[in-house]
Amino acid sequence: MAGKDSREQGNYQDDTAIWSGLSGLSEAQRSELAAGVAPRVVDHLDQCMEWVATEWSAGRVWGDQESDAVEWANQLHGYQYVLRREFEEALNRDLRTTTYPPEYDFSGTRYAGGDSGLQVLDDYQSTRRSLRHKLEGVIREHNRYSYYMFQQAAREEHRFEHPGWAPWSPLHWYERVIEAAERQFGRTAMTLDLMRAYVKCMGRTGAPMLAFVVETIDECGLVTEPPRSPEAHESESVPQQRASWAHYTAGSPPRSASESTAGGDPAALGLGAAGSAGKHEMPPPDADPTAWAQWARALVQAQGLPASSPHAAGVADGSGAGGAGGERADPESAEFSRESLTPFILDLLQGMFDHIFRQVGFNSRVRAAIADMQFSLARVVIRDLSFFRDRSHPLRLWIGSLINTGVRVSPDDQAEGNDAIEAYLQHIQQSVNRLRHEADSMDRDAAQALVDDWLAAIEEEDARWQELQDPHIDPLRQEERAARARRSLTICVLETGAELPERSAEQIAEAWEDLLAADGDSAERLDQVVKDVAKAICNRATPKEVNPMVQRIVATAREAGVSEERVKAVVQHLGQAHLQRIRASGDEPRFDPQERIRARRSIRFEDDDPDLLADQDDPYVFEASRVQVGDWFEFIDKATGETQRMALVWRGEATRRFLFLSLDGVTSRRHSLQGVAHEMREGRMRALPRDNPLDAMIR
């Protein structure tokens, strides 16, 4: 899909006017891109060619012409410097040019003259094109964070019609590498095998380089919105989507997504172990009570549980599990009725809850509160057996939410006396008590009211709990404002190409930081007007030009309710910045955007693993980037092996800082984006599921 190839055809419609390539970037931004991207990409190509030559020298190839491998290795050694130089020159040119669209010698997708179909390609062309698609698949599968960041940078400001045309795209690098190889080796089997190896090498060792390139394009201001993933639901984070009770156990979490869905021993798949009743199919809701008793008993036996439940919580002393008379009726007897189902359904429900408690690990007080409702639940369920078939049944939804709320409390937390935990326990106990009191008369409407009131109470409690974390979060908000101000200033300097005095830069950043404390839409408006002033100062505007802009800042700040003291400080900062810019001497220290970028690349936070690799991109980085405030996780301490459940209560986009807190507010974790990804990668952090555990058990 190259612009040049497409234009050669008669039916091509020129719509390139809406696409700008890199023409919207300043010369300084393009230079910064080239300085940051090209050396790392070229060095990685060099490493790949060294590896390919070694493999060929040993007689190993990726095609089917092993007899030529040693000769290929000799040729590659002879031309490696030339290939590197030509690729480097082409990439530097592409990162600095303002022309659009890019031109390739051949893209493998040349359009036919009379229609939109592809030309018939010969074997070489087909393989060339196939390898390009394979490279895209490798990046999308293994380096998803980079993939979506590259796409977002290409889409914003209508830069590139096809993201693969962007000079930061591995697909673009592929084209430049194969063009250089074809000039030296022709369209030969050797060239194709070199490109097969390049695709392989990108998957093996490309992640650190890709992560570095992502940081560079981000810091140069090419990405202003979070990258969009078509697979992700906007309302739910990726880790939360993937977490499921079917794969959740109290043991160590899986090291990869593939392990969590692998076949084998069903006991390794969390609650799914209780999901089969052997040959017995679930009866329809209106089936004979005998059929339901047989199905429930078969499922209990499949779970390895005893066939009676005299210890069931919520059953009055002396009544046992057999009902009022304490006797379990025989399902085969003529007297067996819907009421006689109670002990069988109770056995099943208690078995399921015991299985959940055993597999996952629950705090003892939470477990006791939830277990308290089992007998009452059985009494309601025998009157509405659609509970077992209908995943949207109000009582199933209620139980799922009850468990998902209770599991937030770590098993070893001292719940007694902690206000936050006590508040959630009180909501659980009140809702359970309501079920017990209404059990004998509860119909589906009453069950719906129960779940609605429960969800409303928990939503309110969640908001209250989040608000209580403000003392922990406020310092991080200040840190985020400072980082955003300096990032925005860096982009302004790059966009204008100005040599801004360091003192002016600090004054502008101080003013910017003060105004970012405003709320909502006001913060966005203030951000834009400060940006206008910063650009004007960078461009050596006169006081006459700058003063009206400063007055707009003052008016907007007052509308937003910013204090007069802060407004005065902002005006003073900007005035000093402008004066220092005008009077700057030639030897005065200058603001260095590259220093800011280097500092961002080396981000480490308190609880990051010392073994953390800074430059990394794999599926875990993508998942970490999609974590949302309010998501709950279980952490395993690297040193002690102890588990702790915590919620994400803050994440900073500019600082890449994540703050996790336990429900009792005692334990916290502070990680960087790469730190979160590392904990996931090492199997020491996993999302708590939000799906319904009963859905994982009753299939």
C-alpha positions in Angstrom: 0.0 0.0 0.0 2.4 2.7 -1.1 1.3 6.0 -2.3 3.6 5.9 -5.4 2.3 2.5 -6.5 -1.3 3.5 -6.1 -1.0 6.7 -8.0 0.4 4.8 -11.0 -3.0 3.3 -11.7 -5.7 5.1 -13.8 -8.6 4.8 -11.4 -6.7 6.3 -8.4 -8.7 9.0 -6.6 -6.3 11.5 -5.0 -7.6 12.2 -1.4 -4.2 12.9 0.0 -5.1 16.5 0.7 -6.6 15.5 4.1 -3.4 13.6 5.2 -0.5 15.7 6.3 2.3 13.2 7.1 4.9 14.9 9.2 4.3 18.4 7.8 2.3 19.4 10.9 5.4 18.9 13.1 8.0 21.5 13.6 11.6 21.0 12.4 12.6 20.6 16.0 10.0 17.8 16.5 11.1 16.0 13.4 14.8 16.3 14.4 13.9 15.0 17.9 12.1 12.1 16.3 15.0 11.2 14.1 17.5 11.5 17.0 15.4 9.3 19.2 14.0 6.7 16.8 16.6 6.1 14.1 19.7 5.1 16.2 17.7 2.5 18.2 16.0 1.0 15.1 19.2 0.9 13.1 21.1 -0.7 16.0 18.4 -3.3 16.3 18.7 -4.1 12.6 22.4 -4.5 13.0 21.9 -7.0 15.9 19.4 -8.9 13.7 21.9 -9.1 10.8 24.6 -10.4 13.1 22.2 -13.0 14.4 21.1 -14.0 10.8 24.8 -14.3 9.7 25.5 -16.6 12.6 22.5 -18.8 11.9 23.4 -19.0 8.2 27.0 -19.8 8.9 25.7 -22.8 10.9 23.6 -23.9 8.0 20.2 -22.8 9.4 17.8 -21.0 7.2 14.1 -20.0 7.4 13.3 -21.1 3.9 14.2 -24.3 2.1 17.6 -23.6 0.5 19.9 -24.8 3.2 22.7 -25.5 0.7 23.2 -21.8 0.1 23.2 -20.7 3.8 27.0 -20.4 4.2 27.4 -18.4 1.0 24.5 -16.1 2.1 26.3 -15.6 5.4 29.5 -14.5 3.6 27.6 -12.1 1.4 25.7 -10.6 4.3 29.0 -10.1 6.2 30.4 -8.3 3.1 27.4 -6.0 2.7 26.1 -5.6 6.3 27.7 -2.1 6.6 26.1 -1.0 3.3 22.7 -2.3 4.3 22.9 -0.5 7.6 24.0 2.8 6.1 21.3 2.7 3.4 18.6 1.9 5.9 19.8 4.6 8.3 19.9 7.2 5.6 16.4 6.3 4.4 14.9 6.2 7.9 16.5 9.6 8.9 15.1 11.1 5.7 11.7 9.7 6.3 11.6 11.0 9.9 12.5 14.5 8.7 10.6 14.9 5.5 7.3 16.8 5.1 6.3 15.2 1.8 3.3 12.9 1.6 2.6 10.1 0.8 5.8 8.1 1.3 7.3 6.4 -1.8 8.3 2.8 -1.8 10.0 0.8 -4.6 7.3 -1.9 -4.2 4.8 -2.7 -1.5 3.4 -6.0 -2.6 -0.1 -4.5 -2.8 -0.1 -2.8 -6.2 -3.6 -2.0 -7.3 -4.9 -3.3 -10.7 -5.9 -0.7 -13.3 -9.5 -1.6 -13.9 -10.8 -2.5 -10.4 -9.9 -2.5 -6.8 -8.6 -6.1 -6.8 -4.9 -7.0 -6.5 -2.7 -7.9 -9.4 -1.7 -11.5 -9.7 1.6 -11.7 -7.8 4.5 -14.0 -8.6 6.0 -16.2 -5.9 8.6 -13.6 -4.8 6.1 -10.8 -4.6 3.5 -13.0 -2.7 6.1 -14.1 -0.2 7.3 -10.5 0.3 3.8 -9.3 0.9 3.0 -12.3 3.2 6.0 -11.5 5.4 4.9 -7.9 5.8 1.5 -9.1 7.0 3.2 -11.6 9.3 5.3 -8.8 10.8 2.2 -6.8 11.5 0.7 -9.9 13.2 3.8 -10.4 15.4 3.8 -6.8 16.6 0.0 -6.8 17.2 0.2 -10.1 19.2 3.4 -9.6 21.2 3.8 -5.8 21.4 0.2 -4.5 21.6 1.0 -1.4 23.5 3.5 -0.3 20.9 1.1 -1.3 18.1 -1.8 0.8 19.3 0.5 3.8 20.2 2.0 3.7 16.7 -1.5 3.6 15.2 -2.7 6.4 17.4 0.3 8.6 16.5 -0.4 8.0 12.8 -4.2 8.8 13.1 -4.0 11.9 15.1 -4.0 15.2 13.1 -4.7 13.1 10.0 -1.0 12.3 9.6 -1.1 9.0 7.7 -4.0 7.3 5.8 -2.4 3.9 6.6 -0.6 3.6 9.9 2.0 1.4 8.3 3.3 4.4 6.3 4.4 6.2 9.4 8.2 6.2 9.8 7.9 4.9 13.3 6.0 1.8 12.1 7.8 -1.5 11.9 6.0 -2.0 8.6 7.7 1.0 7.2 11.1 -0.2 8.5 10.3 -3.5 6.7 9.9 -1.7 3.4 13.2 0.2 3.8 15.1 -2.9 4.8 13.9 -5.0 1.9 14.6 -2.2 -0.5 18.2 -2.0 0.6 18.5 -5.8 0.5 17.1 -5.9 -3.1 19.6 -3.3 -4.2 22.5 -5.5 -3.0 21.1 -9.1 -3.5 18.3 -8.7 -6.0 14.8 -10.2 -5.7 16.3 -13.5 -4.6 15.7 -16.3 -2.1 18.5 -14.8 0.0 16.6 -11.5 0.3 13.4 -13.3 1.3 15.2 -15.4 3.9 16.8 -12.3 5.3 13.3 -10.7 5.7 12.0 -13.9 7.3 14.8 -13.6 9.8 14.0 -9.9 10.3 10.4 -10.7 11.2 11.6 -13.5 13.5 14.2 -11.2 15.1 11.6 -8.4 15.7 9.5 -10.9 17.7 12.5 -12.2 19.6 14.4 -9.0 20.6 12.4 -6.0 19.3 10.4 -5.2 22.5 12.9 -2.9 24.2 13.5 -1.0 21.0 9.8 -0.7 20.4 9.2 0.6 23.9 11.9 3.2 23.4 10.4 4.4 20.1 7.0 4.6 21.8 8.4 6.9 24.5 10.0 9.1 21.9 6.9 9.7 19.8 4.9 10.2 23.0 7.3 12.8 24.4 7.5 14.6 21.0 3.7 15.3 21.4 2.4 12.9 18.7 0.0 11.1 21.0 -2.5 13.3 22.9 -5.2 10.7 23.4 -5.0 7.1 24.8 -4.5 4.6 22.0 -7.7 2.9 21.0 -8.0 -0.8 21.0 -10.9 -2.2 18.9 -11.1 -5.3 21.0 -11.4 -3.5 24.4 -14.8 -2.6 25.8 -14.7 1.1 26.8 -16.5 0.4 30.1 -14.1 -2.3 31.4 -10.3 -2.6 31.6 -8.4 -5.3 29.8 -7.2 -7.2 32.9 -10.8 -7.1 34.3 -12.2 -8.5 31.0 -9.7 -11.4 31.1 -10.1 -12.3 34.8 -12.7 -15.0 35.4 -13.8 -17.2 38.3 -13.4 -20.2 36.0 -9.6 -19.8 36.1 -9.2 -18.3 39.6 -7.7 -20.4 42.4 -6.1 -19.6 45.8 -2.8 -20.9 44.5 -0.3 -18.9 42.4 -1.8 -17.2 39.4 -0.8 -18.4 35.9 2.3 -16.8 34.3 0.5 -16.2 31.0 -2.9 -15.9 29.5 -2.4 -19.1 27.6 -1.8 -21.0 30.9 -5.0 -19.8 32.3 -7.1 -21.4 29.6 -5.0 -24.5 29.0 -6.5 -27.9 29.1 -5.6 -30.6 31.5 -6.7 -31.2 35.1 -10.0 -29.4 35.6 -9.1 -28.9 39.3 -6.5 -26.4 38.0 -9.2 -24.2 36.5 -10.7 -22.7 39.6 -14.4 -22.9 40.1 -14.9 -24.8 36.8 -14.1 -28.0 38.7 -17.6 -27.9 40.1 -19.3 -27.3 36.8 -20.3 -30.9 35.8 -22.9 -33.3 37.0 -21.7 -36.1 34.9 -24.4 -37.6 32.6 -27.2 -35.7 34.3 -28.5 -32.8 32.3 -30.1 -29.9 34.2 -33.9 -30.3 34.2 -36.2 -27.5 33.0 -37.6 -25.3 35.8 -41.0 -27.0 35.7 -39.7 -30.5 35.8 -40.7 -33.0 38.4 -39.0 -32.4 41.8 -37.5 -35.9 41.6 -35.5 -34.9 38.5 -34.2 -31.9 40.3 -33.2 -33.9 43.4 -31.3 -36.4 41.3 -29.5 -33.6 39.4 -28.6 -31.8 42.6 -27.3 -35.0 44.2 -25.2 -35.8 41.1 -23.6 -32.4 41.1 -22.9 -32.6 44.8 -21.2 -36.0 44.2 -19.2 -34.6 41.3 -17.9 -32.0 43.7 -16.9 -34.7 46.2 -19.1 -33.3 49.0 -21.0 -35.3 51.6 -24.7 -36.0 50.8 -26.1 -34.2 53.8 -25.6 -30.8 55.4 -26.5 -30.8 59.0 -24.0 -28.0 59.6 -25.6 -25.6 57.1 -25.5 -22.0 58.3 -28.8 -20.5 59.0 -30.6 -23.8 59.9 -32.3 -23.8 63.3 -30.9 -26.2 65.9 -32.4 -29.7 65.5 -33.9 -29.1 62.1 -30.9 -30.5 60.2 -30.9 -30.2 56.4 -34.0 -32.2 55.9 -36.6 -29.6 56.5 -38.8 -29.0 59.5 -38.8 -32.7 60.6 -35.1 -33.2 60.1 -35.7 -36.2 57.8 -34.5 -36.2 54.2 -37.3 -37.5 51.9 -36.6 -40.2 49.3 -36.8 -38.7 45.8 -38.3 -41.9 44.6 -41.2 -41.8 47.0 -44.7 -40.8 46.0 -44.7 -38.1 48.7 -41.6 -36.3 47.4 -42.7 -32.7 46.7 -41.2 -29.3 45.8 -40.8 -28.6 49.5 -38.8 -31.9 49.9 -36.2 -30.4 47.5 -34.9 -28.1 50.3 -32.1 -30.4 51.7 -30.9 -31.3 48.2 -30.8 -27.7 47.0 -29.2 -26.7 50.3 -26.5 -29.3 49.9 -25.8 -28.1 46.4 -25.7 -24.4 47.3 -23.5 -25.0 50.4 -21.2 -27.2 48.3 -20.8 -24.4 45.8 -20.1 -21.8 48.5 -17.6 -24.1 50.2 -15.9 -24.6 46.9 -15.6 -20.9 46.3 -14.3 -20.3 49.8 -11.8 -23.2 49.6 -10.5 -22.3 46.1 -10.2 -18.6 46.5 -9.6 -17.8 50.1 -12.0 -15.6 52.0 -11.7 -13.5 55.1 -13.4 -15.4 58.0 -15.8 -12.6 58.8 -16.9 -12.2 55.2 -17.2 -15.9 54.8 -19.4 -16.1 57.9 -21.7 -13.3 56.7 -22.2 -14.9 53.2 -22.6 -18.4 54.6 -25.4 -17.1 56.9 -27.9 -17.0 54.0 -27.6 -20.4 52.5 -30.7 -22.0 54.0 -32.8 -19.0 53.3 -31.5 -19.0 49.7 -32.4 -22.6 49.3 -36.0 -21.9 50.5 -36.4 -19.2 47.8 -34.7 -21.2 45.0 -37.0 -24.3 45.4 -39.9 -22.0 44.4 -38.1 -20.6 41.4 -35.7 -23.2 39.9 -35.0 -21.0 36.9 -32.3 -19.7 39.3 -30.0 -22.5 38.0 -30.6 -21.8 34.3 -31.1 -18.1 34.0 -27.8 -16.2 34.4 -29.8 -12.9 34.7 -31.8 -14.2 37.6 -31.8 -11.4 40.3 -30.6 -13.7 43.0 -27.7 -15.0 40.9 -26.7 -11.4 40.2 -27.0 -10.6 43.9 -24.9 -13.5 45.0 -22.2 -12.8 42.3 -21.9 -9.2 43.4 -21.9 -10.2 47.1 -19.0 -12.5 46.5 -17.1 -10.1 44.3 -17.4 -7.4 47.0 -16.5 -9.7 49.8 -13.4 -11.1 48.1 -11.8 -7.6 48.2 -11.0 -8.2 51.8 -7.7 -10.0 52.1 -8.0 -13.4 54.0 -5.6 -12.3 56.7 -6.9 -8.7 57.2 -8.0 -8.0 60.7 -11.5 -6.9 59.8 -12.7 -6.1 63.3 -12.4 -2.4 64.2 -11.5 -1.2 60.7 -14.1 1.4 59.6 -13.9 0.6 55.9 -14.2 -3.1 56.2 -16.9 -2.8 58.8 -18.9 -0.6 56.4 -18.8 -3.3 53.7 -19.5 -6.1 56.2 -22.5 -4.2 57.5 -23.9 -3.8 53.9 -23.4 -7.6 53.3 -25.0 -8.5 56.6 -28.0 -6.2 56.1 -28.6 -7.6 52.6 -28.3 -11.2 53.9 -30.7 -10.4 56.8 -33.2 -9.0 54.3 -33.1 -12.3 52.3 -33.6 -14.3 55.5 -36.5 -12.2 56.6 -38.3 -12.3 53.2 -37.3 -15.8 52.2 -40.7 -17.5 52.6 -42.5 -14.8 50.5 -39.8 -13.7 48.1 -40.7 -13.8 44.5 -38.8 -12.5 41.4 -39.9 -8.9 41.9 -38.7 -8.9 45.5 -35.5 -10.5 44.5 -35.0 -7.8 41.9 -35.6 -5.1 44.6 -33.0 -6.9 46.8 -30.3 -6.8 44.1 -31.1 -3.2 43.1 -30.9 -1.9 46.6 -27.7 -3.9 47.2 -26.0 -2.5 44.1 -27.0 1.1 44.9 -25.7 0.7 48.5 -22.3 -0.7 47.3 -22.0 1.9 44.6 -22.4 4.6 47.2 -20.0 2.9 49.6 -17.4 2.5 46.8 -17.6 6.3 46.1 -17.3 7.0 49.8 -14.3 4.7 50.1 -12.6 6.3 47.1 -13.1 9.7 48.6 -11.5 8.7 51.8 -8.3 7.9 49.9 -7.8 11.6 49.1 -5.1 12.2 51.7 -3.1 9.5 49.9 -3.9 10.8 46.4 -3.5 14.6 46.8 0.3 14.6 46.8 0.1 12.4 43.6 -2.3 14.9 42.0 0.2 17.6 42.6 3.0 15.5 41.2 0.8 14.8 38.1 0.1 18.5 37.5 3.8 19.2 37.7 4.6 16.4 35.2 1.8 17.5 32.9 3.1 21.1 32.9 6.6 20.1 32.1 5.5 17.6 29.4 3.3 20.3 27.8 6.2 22.8 28.0 8.5 20.3 26.3 6.1 19.8 23.5 5.7 23.6 23.1 9.5 24.0 22.9 9.7 21.2 20.3 6.8 22.6 18.3 8.3 26.1 18.1 11.9 25.0 17.8 12.7 27.7 20.4 15.9 27.8 22.5 14.1 28.8 25.7 16.2 29.9 28.7 16.0 27.4 31.6 14.8 30.1 33.9 11.9 31.0 31.6 11.0 27.4 31.2 10.7 27.0 35.0 8.5 30.1 35.4 6.1 28.9 32.6 6.0 25.4 34.2 5.1 26.9 37.6 2.3 28.9 36.1 1.0 26.0 34.1 1.1 23.7 37.2 -0.9 26.2 39.2 -3.7 26.5 36.7 -4.0 22.7 36.1 -5.5 22.5 39.6 -8.8 23.8 38.2 -11.6 21.3 37.7 -13.1 19.8 34.6 -13.7 21.9 31.5 -12.1 24.9 33.1 -8.8 23.0 33.4 -8.9 22.2 29.6 -9.6 25.9 28.7 -6.8 27.1 31.0 -4.5 24.5 29.6 -5.1 25.9 26.0 -4.7 29.5 26.9 -1.4 28.9 28.8 -0.2 26.9 25.8 -0.9 29.9 23.6 1.1 32.2 25.9 4.0 29.7 26.2 4.2 29.4 22.4 4.1 33.2 22.1 7.0 33.5 24.6 8.9 30.8 22.8 8.4 32.7 19.5 9.7 36.0 21.1 6.4 37.7 20.9 6.3 41.4 22.1 4.6 42.4 25.4 1.9 44.0 23.3 1.1 40.6 21.7 1.4 38.6 24.9 -0.6 40.9 27.3 -4.0 40.2 25.8 -3.4 36.4 26.1 -2.4 36.8 29.8 -5.7 38.8 30.3 -7.6 35.8 28.8 -5.9 33.6 31.3 -6.9 35.9 34.2 -10.5 36.0 33.0 -10.8 32.2 32.5 -9.1 31.5 35.8 -11.6 33.8 37.7 -14.5 32.1 35.9 -13.2 28.8 37.1 -13.0 29.9 40.7 -9.2 30.1 40.9 -8.2 32.1 43.9 -6.9 35.7 43.4 -3.7 34.8 45.1 -3.0 32.0 42.6 -4.1 34.2 39.7 -1.6 36.8 40.8 1.2 34.2 41.1 0.4 32.9 37.6 0.6 36.4 36.1 3.9 37.0 37.9 5.4 33.7 36.7 4.4 34.4 33.1 5.7 38.0 33.3 9.1 36.9 34.6 9.3 34.1 32.0 8.6 36.6 29.2 11.1 39.1 30.5 13.8 36.5 30.9 13.2 35.3 27.4 13.6 38.8 26.0 16.7 39.6 28.0 18.4 36.2 27.8 22.1 36.3 27.0 23.8 34.0 24.6 25.5 31.9 27.2 22.5 31.4 29.5 21.5 27.7 30.1 18.8 26.5 27.8 15.9 24.2 28.4 16.7 20.8 27.0 13.7 18.7 25.8 16.0 15.6 25.5 16.8 15.7 29.2 13.1 15.6 30.0 12.6 12.6 27.6 15.6 10.7 29.2 14.1 11.3 32.7 10.8 9.9 31.6 12.4 6.8 30.2 14.1 6.0 33.5 11.0 6.2 35.7 11.1 4.0 38.8 8.7 4.1 41.8 9.0 2.8 45.3 7.6 -0.7 44.9 9.0 -1.5 41.5 11.1 -4.6 41.4 14.8 -3.7 41.3 15.1 -6.3 38.5 12.6 -4.4 36.4 13.6 -3.8 32.7 12.8 -0.2 31.8 12.3 -0.7 28.0 9.9 -3.6 27.5 6.7 -4.2 25.5 4.7 -7.3 25.6 1.0 -8.2 26.3 1.6 -7.4 30.0 2.5 -3.8 29.2 -0.7 -3.5 27.1 -2.7 -4.9 30.0 -1.1 -2.6 32.5 -1.9 0.4 30.3 -5.6 -0.6 30.4 -5.9 -0.8 34.2 -8.6 1.5 35.5 -9.2 3.2 38.8 -11.5 0.9 40.8 -10.0 -2.3 39.5 -9.1 -4.8 42.2 -6.1 -7.0 42.2 -4.4 -9.7 44.3 -0.6 -9.1 44.9 1.9 -11.7 46.1 4.8 -10.3 48.0 8.1 -11.3 46.3 10.0 -11.8 49.6 7.4 -13.4 51.8 4.8 -14.9 49.4 2.0 -13.3 51.4 -1.1 -12.2 49.4 -2.8 -8.9 49.7 -5.8 -7.6 47.8 -5.8 -4.0 46.7 -7.6 -1.5 44.4 -6.1 0.9 42.0 -7.1 4.3 43.5 -4.9 6.6 41.3 -3.0 6.5 38.1 -1.2 9.4 36.6 -1.0 9.7 32.8 2.0 12.0 32.8 3.9 10.4 35.7 2.9 6.8 34.8 2.4 6.3 38.5 -0.1 3.7 39.9 -1.2 3.7 43.5 -2.9 0.6 44.9 -4.5 0.5 48.4 -6.0 -2.3 50.5 -9.6 -2.0 51.6 -8.5 -1.3 55.2 -6.1 1.4 53.9 -3.1 -0.1 55.7 -1.2 -1.6 52.8 -0.2 0.2 49.6 1.8 -0.3 46.4 3.3 2.4 44.2 4.3 1.3 40.8 5.2 2.6 37.4 3.6 1.4 34.2 6.5 -1.0 33.6 6.4 -1.9 37.3 2.8 -3.1 37.0 3.5 -5.0 33.8 6.5 -6.7 35.5 4.4 -7.8 38.5 1.8 -9.3 36.1 4.6 -10.9 34.0 6.1 -12.5 37.1 2.7 -13.9 38.3 2.7 -11.7 41.4 -0.4 -9.6 40.4 -3.7 -10.7 39.0 -7.1 -9.0 38.6 -9.9 -10.1 40.9 -12.8 -11.3 38.6 -16.0 -9.4 38.2 -17.9 -12.1 36.4 -20.3 -14.3 38.4 -18.7 -17.3 40.2 -22.0 -19.2 39.9 -21.8 -18.9 36.1 -18.4 -20.6 36.2 -19.8 -23.5 38.2 -23.3 -24.0 36.7 -22.9 -24.7 33.0 
